[in-house]
Amino acid sequence: MDTDTLNHWRRTIKRILADLAAIPFPEVVTMTAKTVFDEASDIYLVIMEGWQDMRRLHGCLVHVEIKGDKIWVQLDGTEDGVVADLLAAGIPKDRIVLGFKPPHRRAHMDFAVA
């Protein structure tokens, strides 16, 4: 993959995840979302942390990686889906792997298998 495409993908993923992290949580929880961007490994996350009453909440909402010439969506806990945002940004389906789907099911989808 050429450097321009890689940099475009990085910028696109960062923008999408930063926009997701900026969405406010309902008032019933004291929660924040943070982005974690590691360009050296091309791993991009949105993590959540906070409290609901006396219960600690912490976890990963979105996990995206660039591996070779593909964007792997490893976890997508969003309502509308990160994949829709990637497609809207012009990333072709054959460059997106739905890593959260079992490999045997990926073969029957319009997206990249691996």
C-alpha distance (Angstrom), angle and dihedral (degrees) to the residues before:
residue distance angle dihedral
M1 . . .
D2 3.77 . .
T3 3.80 122.5 .
D4 3.81 94.4 -114.2
T5 3.81 92.0 56.7
L6 3.80 92.2 45.7
N7 3.81 92.0 50.5
H8 3.82 91.1 46.3
W9 3.81 90.3 52.1
R10 3.80 91.6 48.2
R11 3.81 92.4 50.2
T12 3.80 91.6 45.9
I13 3.81 94.5 49.6
K14 3.81 92.0 46.4
R15 3.82 92.0 50.0
I16 3.81 93.1 48.2
L17 3.81 93.5 47.8
A18 3.82 93.8 43.6
D19 3.81 89.2 52.7
L20 3.82 89.9 50.6
A21 3.80 92.4 48.9
A22 3.81 90.0 52.8
I23 3.82 93.8 59.6
P24 3.83 108.6 107.3
F25 3.78 120.2 -121.3
P26 3.83 122.7 -126.6
E27 3.81 114.9 -84.5
V28 3.82 92.3 -112.8
V29 3.81 89.3 77.8
T30 3.79 133.6 48.1
M31 3.77 96.9 -138.3
T32 3.78 139.2 150.9
A33 3.77 131.0 -169.4
K34 3.78 122.5 -145.8
T35 3.77 133.1 -171.2
V36 3.77 123.0 -131.7
F37 3.81 114.0 -163.8
D38 3.81 120.4 -177.0
E39 3.80 108.9 177.8
A40 3.80 92.6 175.9
S41 3.83 89.3 64.8
D42 3.82 95.3 22.3
I43 3.81 91.6 -126.4
Y44 3.81 118.3 144.7
L45 3.82 125.1 -174.1
V46 3.77 142.9 174.7
I47 3.79 110.4 -152.7
M48 3.80 127.7 -173.2
E49 3.76 128.8 -150.8
G50 3.75 135.0 172.3
W51 3.79 146.8 87.0
Q52 3.77 139.8 -71.5
D53 3.77 105.4 -164.5
M54 3.83 103.7 -54.5
R55 3.81 94.6 -20.7
R56 3.81 120.3 103.1
L57 3.79 114.5 -135.4
H58 3.79 121.0 -162.3
G59 3.77 133.1 149.9
C60 3.75 151.5 112.5
L61 3.80 117.0 -76.7
V62 3.82 99.3 179.5
H63 3.82 132.7 14.7
V64 3.81 119.5 -176.0
E65 3.81 128.0 170.2
I66 3.78 135.3 -175.6
K67 3.79 107.9 -138.8
G68 3.77 116.9 176.4
D69 3.79 107.6 -49.6
K70 3.82 96.0 -19.4
I71 3.79 138.2 81.1
W72 3.80 109.4 -134.8
V73 3.80 116.4 -155.6
Q74 3.82 99.2 -158.0
L75 3.81 97.3 172.7
D76 3.78 131.7 9.4
G77 3.79 115.6 179.3
T78 3.80 94.7 165.1
E79 3.77 126.8 115.8
D80 3.80 98.9 -125.8
G81 3.78 99.0 28.7
V82 3.78 133.6 -112.9
V83 3.79 89.4 -121.0
A84 3.82 90.6 66.2
D85 3.81 88.8 53.4
L86 3.82 91.5 49.2
L87 3.79 90.9 50.5
A88 3.81 91.6 47.1
A89 3.82 87.6 53.1
G90 3.80 89.9 57.2
I91 3.81 100.8 -101.2
P92 3.83 106.3 148.1
K93 3.81 119.2 -121.4
D94 3.79 91.3 -123.2
R95 3.83 88.7 63.1
I96 3.82 95.5 52.1
V97 3.82 121.3 82.7
L98 3.80 118.1 -164.7
G99 3.79 94.5 -141.8
F100 3.82 91.8 177.6
K101 3.83 89.3 65.8
P102 3.82 120.8 79.7
P103 3.83 112.7 -101.2
H104 3.82 93.1 -116.7
R105 3.82 90.4 56.8
R106 3.80 94.2 46.9
A107 3.81 89.4 65.0
H108 3.83 89.1 67.2
M109 3.80 96.5 50.1
D110 3.80 132.2 85.1
F111 3.80 91.3 -116.2
A112 3.81 132.1 85.1
V113 3.80 115.3 -73.8
A114 3.81 96.2 -147.0
